[in-house]
Amino acid sequence: MKNWKWWLDIAMIGIGAFLLWKSVDLGEAYANHWLRKSGGHADTDTYHIILSEAIRMYRSAGAILFAIGVWFLRKEAMR
């Protein structure tokens, strides 16, 4: 029973690390998707605001998942 929890913790750490590592690429993809969805009529400032918010969103999600995964992994190791 304990084995699946360990793999779930490792998966959370891996996904969190991936989001932290690829946050800029994912943010650019999100901003480009937003630009296409808006019809391509956005000024540079709006694009950069969307880009910075998307990067911040992915970094925050990655950091949270990474921290939760490490916390749960340490909790399992203490048992």
mmCIF file of the N, C-alpha and C atoms, coordinates in Angstrom:
data_MODEL
# 
_entry.id   MODEL 
# 
loop_
_atom_site.group_PDB 
_atom_site.id 
_atom_site.type_symbol 
_atom_site.label_atom_id 
_atom_site.label_alt_id 
_atom_site.label_comp_id 
_atom_site.label_asym_id 
_atom_site.label_entity_id 
_atom_site.label_seq_id 
_atom_site.pdbx_PDB_ins_code 
_atom_site.Cartn_x 
_atom_site.Cartn_y 
_atom_site.Cartn_z 
_atom_site.occupancy 
_atom_site.B_iso_or_equiv 
_atom_site.pdbx_formal_charge 
_atom_site.auth_seq_id 
_atom_site.auth_comp_id 
_atom_site.auth_asym_id 
_atom_site.auth_atom_id 
_atom_site.pdbx_PDB_model_num 
ATOM 1   N N  . MET A 1 1  ? 0.822  -1.199 0.000   1.00 0.00 ? 1  MET A N  1 
ATOM 2   C CA . MET A 1 1  ? 0.000  0.000  0.000   1.00 0.00 ? 1  MET A CA 1 
ATOM 3   C C  . MET A 1 1  ? 0.866  1.262  0.000   1.00 0.00 ? 1  MET A C  1 
ATOM 4   N N  . LYS A 1 2  ? 1.988  1.179  0.665   1.00 0.00 ? 2  LYS A N  1 
ATOM 5   C CA . LYS A 1 2  ? 2.856  2.338  0.786   1.00 0.00 ? 2  LYS A CA 1 
ATOM 6   C C  . LYS A 1 2  ? 3.544  2.672  -0.545  1.00 0.00 ? 2  LYS A C  1 
ATOM 7   N N  . ASN A 1 3  ? 3.713  1.675  -1.395  1.00 0.00 ? 3  ASN A N  1 
ATOM 8   C CA . ASN A 1 3  ? 4.466  1.853  -2.628  1.00 0.00 ? 3  ASN A CA 1 
ATOM 9   C C  . ASN A 1 3  ? 3.818  2.858  -3.576  1.00 0.00 ? 3  ASN A C  1 
ATOM 10  N N  . TRP A 1 4  ? 2.504  2.841  -3.733  1.00 0.00 ? 4  TRP A N  1 
ATOM 11  C CA . TRP A 1 4  ? 1.852  3.769  -4.660  1.00 0.00 ? 4  TRP A CA 1 
ATOM 12  C C  . TRP A 1 4  ? 1.936  5.203  -4.163  1.00 0.00 ? 4  TRP A C  1 
ATOM 13  N N  . LYS A 1 5  ? 1.943  5.391  -2.845  1.00 0.00 ? 5  LYS A N  1 
ATOM 14  C CA . LYS A 1 5  ? 2.091  6.750  -2.310  1.00 0.00 ? 5  LYS A CA 1 
ATOM 15  C C  . LYS A 1 5  ? 3.469  7.306  -2.643  1.00 0.00 ? 5  LYS A C  1 
ATOM 16  N N  . TRP A 1 6  ? 4.471  6.446  -2.562  1.00 0.00 ? 6  TRP A N  1 
ATOM 17  C CA . TRP A 1 6  ? 5.830  6.873  -2.862  1.00 0.00 ? 6  TRP A CA 1 
ATOM 18  C C  . TRP A 1 6  ? 5.927  7.316  -4.322  1.00 0.00 ? 6  TRP A C  1 
ATOM 19  N N  . TRP A 1 7  ? 5.337  6.544  -5.237  1.00 0.00 ? 7  TRP A N  1 
ATOM 20  C CA . TRP A 1 7  ? 5.376  6.904  -6.648  1.00 0.00 ? 7  TRP A CA 1 
ATOM 21  C C  . TRP A 1 7  ? 4.582  8.175  -6.928  1.00 0.00 ? 7  TRP A C  1 
ATOM 22  N N  . LEU A 1 8  ? 3.486  8.357  -6.219  1.00 0.00 ? 8  LEU A N  1 
ATOM 23  C CA . LEU A 1 8  ? 2.707  9.582  -6.374  1.00 0.00 ? 8  LEU A CA 1 
ATOM 24  C C  . LEU A 1 8  ? 3.525  10.796 -5.928  1.00 0.00 ? 8  LEU A C  1 
ATOM 25  N N  . ASP A 1 9  ? 4.258  10.658 -4.836  1.00 0.00 ? 9  ASP A N  1 
ATOM 26  C CA . ASP A 1 9  ? 5.119  11.745 -4.360  1.00 0.00 ? 9  ASP A CA 1 
ATOM 27  C C  . ASP A 1 9  ? 6.219  12.054 -5.372  1.00 0.00 ? 9  ASP A C  1 
ATOM 28  N N  . ILE A 1 10 ? 6.831  11.014 -5.913  1.00 0.00 ? 10 ILE A N  1 
ATOM 29  C CA . ILE A 1 10 ? 7.875  11.208 -6.923  1.00 0.00 ? 10 ILE A CA 1 
ATOM 30  C C  . ILE A 1 10 ? 7.290  11.879 -8.167  1.00 0.00 ? 10 ILE A C  1 
ATOM 31  N N  . ALA A 1 11 ? 6.086  11.492 -8.551  1.00 0.00 ? 11 ALA A N  1 
ATOM 32  C CA . ALA A 1 11 ? 5.435  12.111 -9.714  1.00 0.00 ? 11 ALA A CA 1 
ATOM 33  C C  . ALA A 1 11 ? 5.166  13.592 -9.466  1.00 0.00 ? 11 ALA A C  1 
ATOM 34  N N  . MET A 1 12 ? 4.705  13.946 -8.264  1.00 0.00 ? 12 MET A N  1 
ATOM 35  C CA . MET A 1 12 ? 4.466  15.364 -7.956  1.00 0.00 ? 12 MET A CA 1 
ATOM 36  C C  . MET A 1 12 ? 5.762  16.157 -8.016  1.00 0.00 ? 12 MET A C  1 
ATOM 37  N N  . ILE A 1 13 ? 6.834  15.583 -7.485  1.00 0.00 ? 13 ILE A N  1 
ATOM 38  C CA . ILE A 1 13 ? 8.133  16.262 -7.530  1.00 0.00 ? 13 ILE A CA 1 
ATOM 39  C C  . ILE A 1 13 ? 8.581  16.429 -8.981  1.00 0.00 ? 13 ILE A C  1 
ATOM 40  N N  . GLY A 1 14 ? 8.416  15.390 -9.780  1.00 0.00 ? 14 GLY A N  1 
ATOM 41  C CA . GLY A 1 14 ? 8.815  15.454 -11.187 1.00 0.00 ? 14 GLY A CA 1 
ATOM 42  C C  . GLY A 1 14 ? 8.012  16.463 -11.984 1.00 0.00 ? 14 GLY A C  1 
ATOM 43  N N  . ILE A 1 15 ? 6.707  16.472 -11.794 1.00 0.00 ? 15 ILE A N  1 
ATOM 44  C CA . ILE A 1 15 ? 5.861  17.438 -12.506 1.00 0.00 ? 15 ILE A CA 1 
ATOM 45  C C  . ILE A 1 15 ? 6.184  18.856 -12.055 1.00 0.00 ? 15 ILE A C  1 
ATOM 46  N N  . GLY A 1 16 ? 6.388  19.043 -10.752 1.00 0.00 ? 16 GLY A N  1 
ATOM 47  C CA . GLY A 1 16 ? 6.750  20.365 -10.243 1.00 0.00 ? 16 GLY A CA 1 
ATOM 48  C C  . GLY A 1 16 ? 8.072  20.848 -10.807 1.00 0.00 ? 16 GLY A C  1 
ATOM 49  N N  . ALA A 1 17 ? 9.066  19.946 -10.849 1.00 0.00 ? 17 ALA A N  1 
ATOM 50  C CA . ALA A 1 17 ? 10.368 20.313 -11.405 1.00 0.00 ? 17 ALA A CA 1 
ATOM 51  C C  . ALA A 1 17 ? 10.253 20.630 -12.894 1.00 0.00 ? 17 ALA A C  1 
ATOM 52  N N  . PHE A 1 18 ? 9.436  19.855 -13.616 1.00 0.00 ? 18 PHE A N  1 
ATOM 53  C CA . PHE A 1 18 ? 9.236  20.118 -15.043 1.00 0.00 ? 18 PHE A CA 1 
ATOM 54  C C  . PHE A 1 18 ? 8.599  21.488 -15.257 1.00 0.00 ? 18 PHE A C  1 
ATOM 55  N N  . LEU A 1 19 ? 7.581  21.816 -14.459 1.00 0.00 ? 19 LEU A N  1 
ATOM 56  C CA . LEU A 1 19 ? 6.927  23.123 -14.608 1.00 0.00 ? 19 LEU A CA 1 
ATOM 57  C C  . LEU A 1 19 ? 7.888  24.261 -14.288 1.00 0.00 ? 19 LEU A C  1 
ATOM 58  N N  . LEU A 1 20 ? 8.741  24.067 -13.280 1.00 0.00 ? 20 LEU A N  1 
ATOM 59  C CA . LEU A 1 20 ? 9.732  25.094 -12.970 1.00 0.00 ? 20 LEU A CA 1 
ATOM 60  C C  . LEU A 1 20 ? 10.749 25.225 -14.103 1.00 0.00 ? 20 LEU A C  1 
ATOM 61  N N  . TRP A 1 21 ? 11.180 24.100 -14.652 1.00 0.00 ? 21 TRP A N  1 
ATOM 62  C CA . TRP A 1 21 ? 12.206 24.095 -15.690 1.00 0.00 ? 21 TRP A CA 1 
ATOM 63  C C  . TRP A 1 21 ? 11.679 24.664 -17.003 1.00 0.00 ? 21 TRP A C  1 
ATOM 64  N N  . LYS A 1 22 ? 10.457 24.335 -17.368 1.00 0.00 ? 22 LYS A N  1 
ATOM 65  C CA . LYS A 1 22 ? 9.892  24.741 -18.649 1.00 0.00 ? 22 LYS A CA 1 
ATOM 66  C C  . LYS A 1 22 ? 8.900  25.898 -18.533 1.00 0.00 ? 22 LYS A C  1 
ATOM 67  N N  . SER A 1 23 ? 8.929  26.647 -17.456 1.00 0.00 ? 23 SER A N  1 
ATOM 68  C CA . SER A 1 23 ? 7.929  27.694 -17.244 1.00 0.00 ? 23 SER A CA 1 
ATOM 69  C C  . SER A 1 23 ? 7.978  28.771 -18.328 1.00 0.00 ? 23 SER A C  1 
ATOM 70  N N  . VAL A 1 24 ? 9.162  29.105 -18.808 1.00 0.00 ? 24 VAL A N  1 
ATOM 71  C CA . VAL A 1 24 ? 9.267  30.138 -19.843 1.00 0.00 ? 24 VAL A CA 1 
ATOM 72  C C  . VAL A 1 24 ? 8.680  29.625 -21.159 1.00 0.00 ? 24 VAL A C  1 
ATOM 73  N N  . ASP A 1 25 ? 9.020  28.396 -21.534 1.00 0.00 ? 25 ASP A N  1 
ATOM 74  C CA . ASP A 1 25 ? 8.477  27.828 -22.780 1.00 0.00 ? 25 ASP A CA 1 
ATOM 75  C C  . ASP A 1 25 ? 6.966  27.679 -22.701 1.00 0.00 ? 25 ASP A C  1 
ATOM 76  N N  . LEU A 1 26 ? 6.470  27.181 -21.573 1.00 0.00 ? 26 LEU A N  1 
ATOM 77  C CA . LEU A 1 26 ? 5.027  27.029 -21.404 1.00 0.00 ? 26 LEU A CA 1 
ATOM 78  C C  . LEU A 1 26 ? 4.331  28.388 -21.385 1.00 0.00 ? 26 LEU A C  1 
ATOM 79  N N  . GLY A 1 27 ? 4.972  29.379 -20.757 1.00 0.00 ? 27 GLY A N  1 
ATOM 80  C CA . GLY A 1 27 ? 4.411  30.730 -20.738 1.00 0.00 ? 27 GLY A CA 1 
ATOM 81  C C  . GLY A 1 27 ? 4.329  31.333 -22.129 1.00 0.00 ? 27 GLY A C  1 
ATOM 82  N N  . GLU A 1 28 ? 5.380  31.116 -22.933 1.00 0.00 ? 28 GLU A N  1 
ATOM 83  C CA . GLU A 1 28 ? 5.354  31.612 -24.313 1.00 0.00 ? 28 GLU A CA 1 
ATOM 84  C C  . GLU A 1 28 ? 4.263  30.923 -25.125 1.00 0.00 ? 28 GLU A C  1 
ATOM 85  N N  . ALA A 1 29 ? 4.105  29.630 -24.927 1.00 0.00 ? 29 ALA A N  1 
ATOM 86  C CA . ALA A 1 29 ? 3.050  28.904 -25.647 1.00 0.00 ? 29 ALA A CA 1 
ATOM 87  C C  . ALA A 1 29 ? 1.671  29.426 -25.247 1.00 0.00 ? 29 ALA A C  1 
ATOM 88  N N  . TYR A 1 30 ? 1.478  29.684 -23.959 1.00 0.00 ? 30 TYR A N  1 
ATOM 89  C CA . TYR A 1 30 ? 0.194  30.215 -23.492 1.00 0.00 ? 30 TYR A CA 1 
ATOM 90  C C  . TYR A 1 30 ? -0.057 31.609 -24.065 1.00 0.00 ? 30 TYR A C  1 
ATOM 91  N N  . ALA A 1 31 ? 0.972  32.462 -24.042 1.00 0.00 ? 31 ALA A N  1 
ATOM 92  C CA . ALA A 1 31 ? 0.811  33.823 -24.557 1.00 0.00 ? 31 ALA A CA 1 
ATOM 93  C C  . ALA A 1 31 ? 0.538  33.807 -26.064 1.00 0.00 ? 31 ALA A C  1 
ATOM 94  N N  . ASN A 1 32 ? 1.211  32.932 -26.799 1.00 0.00 ? 32 ASN A N  1 
ATOM 95  C CA . ASN A 1 32 ? 0.955  32.829 -28.239 1.00 0.00 ? 32 ASN A CA 1 
ATOM 96  C C  . ASN A 1 32 ? -0.446 32.305 -28.512 1.00 0.00 ? 32 ASN A C  1 
ATOM 97  N N  . HIS A 1 33 ? -0.899 31.353 -27.709 1.00 0.00 ? 33 HIS A N  1 
ATOM 98  C CA . HIS A 1 33 ? -2.267 30.847 -27.847 1.00 0.00 ? 33 HIS A CA 1 
ATOM 99  C C  . HIS A 1 33 ? -3.268 31.972 -27.576 1.00 0.00 ? 33 HIS A C  1 
ATOM 100 N N  . TRP A 1 34 ? -3.015 32.745 -26.538 1.00 0.00 ? 34 TRP A N  1 
ATOM 101 C CA . TRP A 1 34 ? -3.900 33.866 -26.210 1.00 0.00 ? 34 TRP A CA 1 
ATOM 102 C C  . TRP A 1 34 ? -3.919 34.880 -27.352 1.00 0.00 ? 34 TRP A C  1 
ATOM 103 N N  . LEU A 1 35 ? -2.745 35.133 -27.943 1.00 0.00 ? 35 LEU A N  1 
ATOM 104 C CA . LEU A 1 35 ? -2.653 36.091 -29.044 1.00 0.00 ? 35 LEU A CA 1 
ATOM 105 C C  . LEU A 1 35 ? -3.440 35.602 -30.264 1.00 0.00 ? 35 LEU A C  1 
ATOM 106 N N  . ARG A 1 36 ? -3.317 34.313 -30.591 1.00 0.00 ? 36 ARG A N  1 
ATOM 107 C CA . ARG A 1 36 ? -4.089 33.761 -31.713 1.00 0.00 ? 36 ARG A CA 1 
ATOM 108 C C  . ARG A 1 36 ? -5.584 33.806 -31.424 1.00 0.00 ? 36 ARG A C  1 
ATOM 109 N N  . LYS A 1 37 ? -5.953 33.517 -30.186 1.00 0.00 ? 37 LYS A N  1 
ATOM 110 C CA . LYS A 1 37 ? -7.368 33.505 -29.810 1.00 0.00 ? 37 LYS A CA 1 
ATOM 111 C C  . LYS A 1 37 ? -7.971 34.909 -29.880 1.00 0.00 ? 37 LYS A C  1 
ATOM 112 N N  . SER A 1 38 ? -7.155 35.924 -29.595 1.00 0.00 ? 38 SER A N  1 
ATOM 113 C CA . SER A 1 38 ? -7.656 37.293 -29.627 1.00 0.00 ? 38 SER A CA 1 
ATOM 114 C C  . SER A 1 38 ? -7.646 37.875 -31.039 1.00 0.00 ? 38 SER A C  1 
ATOM 115 N N  . GLY A 1 39 ? -7.253 37.098 -32.009 1.00 0.00 ? 39 GLY A N  1 
ATOM 116 C CA . GLY A 1 39 ? -7.242 37.573 -33.385 1.00 0.00 ? 39 GLY A CA 1 
ATOM 117 C C  . GLY A 1 39 ? -5.926 38.199 -33.795 1.00 0.00 ? 39 GLY A C  1 
ATOM 118 N N  . GLY A 1 40 ? -4.928 38.141 -32.950 1.00 0.00 ? 40 GLY A N  1 
ATOM 119 C CA . GLY A 1 40 ? -3.617 38.680 -33.271 1.00 0.00 ? 40 GLY A CA 1 
ATOM 120 C C  . GLY A 1 40 ? -3.519 40.185 -33.165 1.00 0.00 ? 40 GLY A C  1 
ATOM 121 N N  . HIS A 1 41 ? -4.506 40.809 -32.548 1.00 0.00 ? 41 HIS A N  1 
ATOM 122 C CA . HIS A 1 41 ? -4.519 42.268 -32.435 1.00 0.00 ? 41 HIS A CA 1 
ATOM 123 C C  . HIS A 1 41 ? -4.225 42.686 -31.002 1.00 0.00 ? 41 HIS A C  1 
ATOM 124 N N  . ALA A 1 42 ? -2.988 42.518 -30.592 1.00 0.00 ? 42 ALA A N  1 
ATOM 125 C CA . ALA A 1 42 ? -2.592 42.939 -29.249 1.00 0.00 ? 42 ALA A CA 1 
ATOM 126 C C  . ALA A 1 42 ? -1.282 43.710 -29.356 1.00 0.00 ? 42 ALA A C  1 
ATOM 127 N N  . ASP A 1 43 ? -1.154 44.720 -28.536 1.00 0.00 ? 43 ASP A N  1 
ATOM 128 C CA . ASP A 1 43 ? 0.094  45.472 -28.557 1.00 0.00 ? 43 ASP A CA 1 
ATOM 129 C C  . ASP A 1 43 ? 1.162  44.709 -27.769 1.00 0.00 ? 43 ASP A C  1 
ATOM 130 N N  . THR A 1 44 ? 2.385  45.190 -27.872 1.00 0.00 ? 44 THR A N  1 
ATOM 131 C CA . THR A 1 44 ? 3.516  44.512 -27.251 1.00 0.00 ? 44 THR A CA 1 
ATOM 132 C C  . THR A 1 44 ? 3.397  44.482 -25.739 1.00 0.00 ? 44 THR A C  1 
ATOM 133 N N  . ASP A 1 45 ? 2.926  45.566 -25.146 1.00 0.00 ? 45 ASP A N  1 
ATOM 134 C CA . ASP A 1 45 ? 2.799  45.604 -23.687 1.00 0.00 ? 45 ASP A CA 1 
ATOM 135 C C  . ASP A 1 45 ? 1.813  44.559 -23.181 1.00 0.00 ? 45 ASP A C  1 
ATOM 136 N N  . THR A 1 46 ? 0.690  44.429 -23.856 1.00 0.00 ? 46 THR A N  1 
ATOM 137 C CA . THR A 1 46 ? -0.304 43.429 -23.449 1.00 0.00 ? 46 THR A CA 1 
ATOM 138 C C  . THR A 1 46 ? 0.271  42.029 -23.570 1.00 0.00 ? 46 THR A C  1 
ATOM 139 N N  . TYR A 1 47 ? 0.990  41.768 -24.657 1.00 0.00 ? 47 TYR A N  1 
ATOM 140 C CA . TYR A 1 47 ? 1.601  40.450 -24.851 1.00 0.00 ? 47 TYR A CA 1 
ATOM 141 C C  . TYR A 1 47 ? 2.584  40.148 -23.725 1.00 0.00 ? 47 TYR A C  1 
ATOM 142 N N  . HIS A 1 48 ? 3.409  41.114 -23.365 1.00 0.00 ? 48 HIS A N  1 
ATOM 143 C CA . HIS A 1 48 ? 4.402  40.886 -22.313 1.00 0.00 ? 48 HIS A CA 1 
ATOM 144 C C  . HIS A 1 48 ? 3.749  40.730 -20.942 1.00 0.00 ? 48 HIS A C  1 
ATOM 145 N N  . ILE A 1 49 ? 2.653  41.416 -20.714 1.00 0.00 ? 49 ILE A N  1 
ATOM 146 C CA . ILE A 1 49 ? 1.923  41.236 -19.452 1.00 0.00 ? 49 ILE A CA 1 
ATOM 147 C C  . ILE A 1 49 ? 1.368  39.815 -19.374 1.00 0.00 ? 49 ILE A C  1 
ATOM 148 N N  . ILE A 1 50 ? 0.742  39.356 -20.458 1.00 0.00 ? 50 ILE A N  1 
ATOM 149 C CA . ILE A 1 50 ? 0.211  37.988 -20.492 1.00 0.00 ? 50 ILE A CA 1 
ATOM 150 C C  . ILE A 1 50 ? 1.347  36.983 -20.335 1.00 0.00 ? 50 ILE A C  1 
ATOM 151 N N  . LEU A 1 51 ? 2.468  37.227 -21.008 1.00 0.00 ? 51 LEU A N  1 
ATOM 152 C CA . LEU A 1 51 ? 3.617  36.327 -20.924 1.00 0.00 ? 51 LEU A CA 1 
ATOM 153 C C  . LEU A 1 51 ? 4.159  36.245 -19.503 1.00 0.00 ? 51 LEU A C  1 
ATOM 154 N N  . SER A 1 52 ? 4.343  37.389 -18.858 1.00 0.00 ? 52 SER A N  1 
ATOM 155 C CA . SER A 1 52 ? 4.893  37.368 -17.501 1.00 0.00 ? 52 SER A CA 1 
ATOM 156 C C  . SER A 1 52 ? 3.929  36.723 -16.511 1.00 0.00 ? 52 SER A C  1 
ATOM 157 N N  . GLU A 1 53 ? 2.632  36.954 -16.688 1.00 0.00 ? 53 GLU A N  1 
ATOM 158 C CA . GLU A 1 53 ? 1.650  36.313 -15.804 1.00 0.00 ? 53 GLU A CA 1 
ATOM 159 C C  . GLU A 1 53 ? 1.618  34.802 -16.016 1.00 0.00 ? 53 GLU A C  1 
ATOM 160 N N  . ALA A 1 54 ? 1.731  34.366 -17.269 1.00 0.00 ? 54 ALA A N  1 
ATOM 161 C CA . ALA A 1 54 ? 1.736  32.926 -17.546 1.00 0.00 ? 54 ALA A CA 1 
ATOM 162 C C  . ALA A 1 54 ? 2.978  32.264 -16.964 1.00 0.00 ? 54 ALA A C  1 
ATOM 163 N N  . ILE A 1 55 ? 4.130  32.904 -17.110 1.00 0.00 ? 55 ILE A N  1 
ATOM 164 C CA . ILE A 1 55 ? 5.362  32.353 -16.535 1.00 0.00 ? 55 ILE A CA 1 
ATOM 165 C C  . ILE A 1 55 ? 5.239  32.281 -15.024 1.00 0.00 ? 55 ILE A C  1 
ATOM 166 N N  . ARG A 1 56 ? 4.706  33.317 -14.414 1.00 0.00 ? 56 ARG A N  1 
ATOM 167 C CA . ARG A 1 56 ? 4.511  33.317 -12.964 1.00 0.00 ? 56 ARG A CA 1 
ATOM 168 C C  . ARG A 1 56 ? 3.548  32.211 -12.538 1.00 0.00 ? 56 ARG A C  1 
ATOM 169 N N  . MET A 1 57 ? 2.490  32.006 -13.322 1.00 0.00 ? 57 MET A N  1 
ATOM 170 C CA . MET A 1 57 ? 1.514  30.961 -13.014 1.00 0.00 ? 57 MET A CA 1 
ATOM 171 C C  . MET A 1 57 ? 2.178  29.584 -13.048 1.00 0.00 ? 57 MET A C  1 
ATOM 172 N N  . TYR A 1 58 ? 2.953  29.293 -14.098 1.00 0.00 ? 58 TYR A N  1 
ATOM 173 C CA . TYR A 1 58 ? 3.601  27.987 -14.199 1.00 0.00 ? 58 TYR A CA 1 
ATOM 174 C C  . TYR A 1 58 ? 4.673  27.806 -13.132 1.00 0.00 ? 58 TYR A C  1 
ATOM 175 N N  . ARG A 1 59 ? 5.418  28.851 -12.816 1.00 0.00 ? 59 ARG A N  1 
ATOM 176 C CA . ARG A 1 59 ? 6.428  28.737 -11.758 1.00 0.00 ? 59 ARG A CA 1 
ATOM 177 C C  . ARG A 1 59 ? 5.785  28.509 -10.401 1.00 0.00 ? 59 ARG A C  1 
ATOM 178 N N  . SER A 1 60 ? 4.692  29.202 -10.136 1.00 0.00 ? 60 SER A N  1 
ATOM 179 C CA . SER A 1 60 ? 3.991  29.009 -8.862  1.00 0.00 ? 60 SER A CA 1 
ATOM 180 C C  . SER A 1 60 ? 3.443  27.598 -8.753  1.00 0.00 ? 60 SER A C  1 
ATOM 181 N N  . ALA A 1 61 ? 2.808  27.126 -9.812  1.00 0.00 ? 61 ALA A N  1 
ATOM 182 C CA . ALA A 1 61 ? 2.264  25.764 -9.795  1.00 0.00 ? 61 ALA A CA 1 
ATOM 183 C C  . ALA A 1 61 ? 3.378  24.741 -9.626  1.00 0.00 ? 61 ALA A C  1 
ATOM 184 N N  . GLY A 1 62 ? 4.494  24.945 -10.311 1.00 0.00 ? 62 GLY A N  1 
ATOM 185 C CA . GLY A 1 62 ? 5.626  24.024 -10.180 1.00 0.00 ? 62 GLY A CA 1 
ATOM 186 C C  . GLY A 1 62 ? 6.211  24.028 -8.790  1.00 0.00 ? 62 GLY A C  1 
ATOM 187 N N  . ALA A 1 63 ? 6.373  25.213 -8.213  1.00 0.00 ? 63 ALA A N  1 
ATOM 188 C CA . ALA A 1 63 ? 6.933  25.298 -6.867  1.00 0.00 ? 63 ALA A CA 1 
ATOM 189 C C  . ALA A 1 63 ? 6.009  24.655 -5.840  1.00 0.00 ? 63 ALA A C  1 
ATOM 190 N N  . ILE A 1 64 ? 4.711  24.872 -5.990  1.00 0.00 ? 64 ILE A N  1 
ATOM 191 C CA . ILE A 1 64 ? 3.748  24.286 -5.049  1.00 0.00 ? 64 ILE A CA 1 
ATOM 192 C C  . ILE A 1 64 ? 3.754  22.767 -5.164  1.00 0.00 ? 64 ILE A C  1 
ATOM 193 N N  . LEU A 1 65 ? 3.682  22.234 -6.385  1.00 0.00 ? 65 LEU A N  1 
ATOM 194 C CA . LEU A 1 65 ? 3.705  20.778 -6.564  1.00 0.00 ? 65 LEU A CA 1 
ATOM 195 C C  . LEU A 1 65 ? 5.008  20.172 -6.058  1.00 0.00 ? 65 LEU A C  1 
ATOM 196 N N  . PHE A 1 66 ? 6.127  20.824 -6.342  1.00 0.00 ? 66 PHE A N  1 
ATOM 197 C CA . PHE A 1 66 ? 7.422  20.326 -5.888  1.00 0.00 ? 66 PHE A CA 1 
ATOM 198 C C  . PHE A 1 66 ? 7.479  20.290 -4.367  1.00 0.00 ? 66 PHE A C  1 
ATOM 199 N N  . ALA A 1 67 ? 7.044  21.377 -3.735  1.00 0.00 ? 67 ALA A N  1 
ATOM 200 C CA . ALA A 1 67 ? 7.088  21.442 -2.270  1.00 0.00 ? 67 ALA A CA 1 
ATOM 201 C C  . ALA A 1 67 ? 6.159  20.414 -1.629  1.00 0.00 ? 67 ALA A C  1 
ATOM 202 N N  . ILE A 1 68 ? 4.958  20.258 -2.169  1.00 0.00 ? 68 ILE A N  1 
ATOM 203 C CA . ILE A 1 68 ? 4.028  19.270 -1.616  1.00 0.00 ? 68 ILE A CA 1 
ATOM 204 C C  . ILE A 1 68 ? 4.589  17.863 -1.797  1.00 0.00 ? 68 ILE A C  1 
ATOM 205 N N  . GLY A 1 69 ? 5.157  17.583 -2.959  1.00 0.00 ? 69 GLY A N  1 
ATOM 206 C CA . GLY A 1 69 ? 5.753  16.271 -3.197  1.00 0.00 ? 69 GLY A CA 1 
ATOM 207 C C  . GLY A 1 69 ? 6.885  15.969 -2.247  1.00 0.00 ? 69 GLY A C  1 
ATOM 208 N N  . VAL A 1 70 ? 7.765  16.938 -2.022  1.00 0.00 ? 70 VAL A N  1 
ATOM 209 C CA . VAL A 1 70 ? 8.871  16.742 -1.080  1.00 0.00 ? 70 VAL A CA 1 
ATOM 210 C C  . VAL A 1 70 ? 8.340  16.556 0.334   1.00 0.00 ? 70 VAL A C  1 
ATOM 211 N N  . TRP A 1 71 ? 7.346  17.336 0.715   1.00 0.00 ? 71 TRP A N  1 
ATOM 212 C CA . TRP A 1 71 ? 6.783  17.229 2.060   1.00 0.00 ? 71 TRP A CA 1 
ATOM 213 C C  . TRP A 1 71 ? 6.176  15.847 2.293   1.00 0.00 ? 71 TRP A C  1 
ATOM 214 N N  . PHE A 1 72 ? 5.373  15.382 1.320   1.00 0.00 ? 72 PHE A N  1 
ATOM 215 C CA . PHE A 1 72 ? 4.767  14.055 1.458   1.00 0.00 ? 72 PHE A CA 1 
ATOM 216 C C  . PHE A 1 72 ? 5.819  12.952 1.430   1.00 0.00 ? 72 PHE A C  1 
ATOM 217 N N  . LEU A 1 73 ? 6.852  13.109 0.608   1.00 0.00 ? 73 LEU A N  1 
ATOM 218 C CA . LEU A 1 73 ? 7.908  12.103 0.545   1.00 0.00 ? 73 LEU A CA 1 
ATOM 219 C C  . LEU A 1 73 ? 8.655  12.027 1.869   1.00 0.00 ? 73 LEU A C  1 
ATOM 220 N N  . ARG A 1 74 ? 8.941  13.170 2.463   1.00 0.00 ? 74 ARG A N  1 
ATOM 221 C CA . ARG A 1 74 ? 9.599  13.172 3.775   1.00 0.00 ? 74 ARG A CA 1 
ATOM 222 C C  . ARG A 1 74 ? 8.690  12.579 4.836   1.00 0.00 ? 74 ARG A C  1 
ATOM 223 N N  . LYS A 1 75 ? 7.394  12.874 4.738   1.00 0.00 ? 75 LYS A N  1 
ATOM 224 C CA . LYS A 1 75 ? 6.432  12.323 5.690   1.00 0.00 ? 75 LYS A CA 1 
ATOM 225 C C  . LYS A 1 75 ? 6.397  10.798 5.593   1.00 0.00 ? 75 LYS A C  1 
ATOM 226 N N  . GLU A 1 76 ? 6.426  10.268 4.372   1.00 0.00 ? 76 GLU A N  1 
ATOM 227 C CA . GLU A 1 76 ? 6.437  8.816  4.180   1.00 0.00 ? 76 GLU A CA 1 
ATOM 228 C C  . GLU A 1 76 ? 7.750  8.212  4.666   1.00 0.00 ? 76 GLU A C  1 
ATOM 229 N N  . ALA A 1 77 ? 8.857  8.924  4.471   1.00 0.00 ? 77 ALA A N  1 
ATOM 230 C CA . ALA A 1 77 ? 10.158 8.401  4.897   1.00 0.00 ? 77 ALA A CA 1 
ATOM 231 C C  . ALA A 1 77 ? 10.280 8.362  6.415   1.00 0.00 ? 77 ALA A C  1 
ATOM 232 N N  . MET A 1 78 ? 9.566  9.240  7.104   1.00 0.00 ? 78 MET A N  1 
ATOM 233 C CA . MET A 1 78 ? 9.631  9.281  8.570   1.00 0.00 ? 78 MET A CA 1 
ATOM 234 C C  . MET A 1 78 ? 8.890  8.109  9.205   1.00 0.00 ? 78 MET A C  1 
ATOM 235 N N  . ARG A 1 79 ? 7.973  7.501  8.469   1.00 0.00 ? 79 ARG A N  1 
ATOM 236 C CA . ARG A 1 79 ? 7.186  6.394  9.038   1.00 0.00 ? 79 ARG A CA 1 
ATOM 237 C C  . ARG A 1 79 ? 7.994  5.161  9.240   1.00 0.00 ? 79 ARG A C  1 
# 
